[in-house]
Amino acid sequence: MLPDQSDILKVVSFRTSRSGGKGGQNVNKVSSKVELIFNIDDAYFFTDDEKVRLKEKLASRLDTEGLLHIVSQEDRSQLLNKQRTVMKLIAILKAGLEVQKVRKASKIPKAVKEKRLANKAATAQKKRVEESRILINTYFRHCEEVRRSNLTTPANHQYALRLLRASQ
């Protein structure tokens, strides 16, 4: 369960420092950068299971002591940056506590498999028909060339038949 903002403020600590960026001369005087430090073990509002889940999911964001650091320096105001860090922490905790559903593997229906195989067979048949059409056209084109050249020798016909057989 996600805690209230007031509960979070009881267990976090803030550290402020001078922020870079816009602000003119104000940048050199005011500590507007805010770093929120949150210890998951000190959070009394989480159960032990939730703490373990948070530590697993946020492992890449935790330092060696198990502390979560969140920094904000977008605004010129320290108060606004504090509010931003708290909002960021709530969003991170919400994402960390979310339990992902286990995906159930679904079986491909038999009708879908049969339809795919039927489409494959139809495509293969089309390709076979087109290939035979091309071979026949090639054979007749060759026969036409032989007839025009008046070289009606048996060798030319045998050559055409070899062409036809080789392309099958």
N, C-alpha and C positions, 0 to 999 in steps of 0.2 A: 504494500500500500504506500502511496506517495505521501510524504509528510507536508504539513503546512509550511509556509515561509517563516512563520515565527518559530516553529520547531527547528528548522534548519539553522536559523540565526543563533540558536543556543549552542550548537555544536561546531560551528565554523569559526575560523579566525581570519582576520583581514590584515594584509600588510600593504602599506601605501608607499609609493615612490614617485619621483618626478617623471612625468611622461614627456615623450618627444612629440613632435607634430605641431599642429596649429595652436595658437594661444598667445603668440607674441612674447612680450616680456613676462607675462603671467606664467609661462612654462618654467622659467627659472626660479619661481618663488613658491608655487603651489604643488603639492604632491597629489596629482589627480589620477595617477595610474593605480589601479587596485588589483591586488592578487588575493584571491579567496583560497584558503587552505582547508580541505575537508578530509577528516580521518574517518574511514568507513567503520572501523572498529568502535569508535566513540559514539556512533549514531544509535541511540537507544530505541529509536522508533522502527528500526529494521529488525526482522527476525534473523536467526543465524543462517537460514537457507538463503534469504535475500542478500545478506552480506557476502556469502560465498559466491552467489551468482554475479553480484556487482564486481567483486574482485576478479572473477574470471573474464567478464566482458570488458572491464576497464583496465585490464592488466597493462596494456600498452601506454596508458595515460598516468599510471601510478608511479611514484618515484620509489627509491629503494626502501624507504620507511613505510610505504603503503599509503602515502598521502596523495590526494588529488589536488592539483594546482590549476586554478582557472584565472586568467588574466583579462582585464578589460582596460583599455585606454582610449576608447573611441570618443568619449565626451570630454569637455573641459572641466566638468563638475565631478568631484570625487563621489558625491552622493549618487549621481546617475550611473557612474561606473560600478559602484557597489551593487546597485539594483540590477545592472546588466549581468554581473557575475553570479548573483543569486538566481536569476532567470536561466542563465546558461547551465548552472548546476542542476536546477530542477529538470531541464530538458535532458541533460546527460543521464541523470538518475532514472528518469522515465524510460529512456531508451535502453538503459542497462537492466532494468527490471522486467522488461517485456519478454515474455516467454514465447518463443517461436513454435508454431504448430509443427508437429511431425508430419512430413509429407507421406501420404499413402500412395504407393506405386499403383497406378491404374493399368489394367490390362487392355491391350488394343483389341477392339471387338473383331470377331471373326469376319463379319461383313466388310469391314474396312480392309482387312488383309486380302480378302477375295477380290474386292474392287481394284486394289492396287495391282494384284497379279493379273487381273483381266486387262487392265490398262497397259501393263508391260507387254502382254501377249499381243494386243492389238497393235501397239507401236512396232513390235518386232515383225509382225505380218506386213504392215505398211512398208517397212524398210525392205523386206524381201521382195515384195511386188515391184517396188520402184527400182531395185537393183536388177531384177530380171527384165524390166522394161528397158533399162539403159543398155543391157547386154544385147537384147534383140535389135534395138535401134542401131547399135554399133555394128552388128552382123549385117543388117540390111544396108547400112551405109557403105560398108566394105564391098558388099556384093554389087551395089550400084556403081562404085568406083571401078570395079573389075569389068563390069559390063560396058561402061563408057570407054574404057581404055582398050576394048576389044582383045583383052588378054584372057580369054576364057580357057585357061589351062587348068587341068586338075590340081596342079600345085597351088594355084591361087585359092581354089575352093577349100583345099585341105588347110591352107594357112588361116582362112577365115574360121573354119571349124575349130582349129587349135586355139585361136583367139577366144572363141566363145567358151570352150571347155576350161581354159586357163583362168578366165575371169569368174568362173562359177565358184 
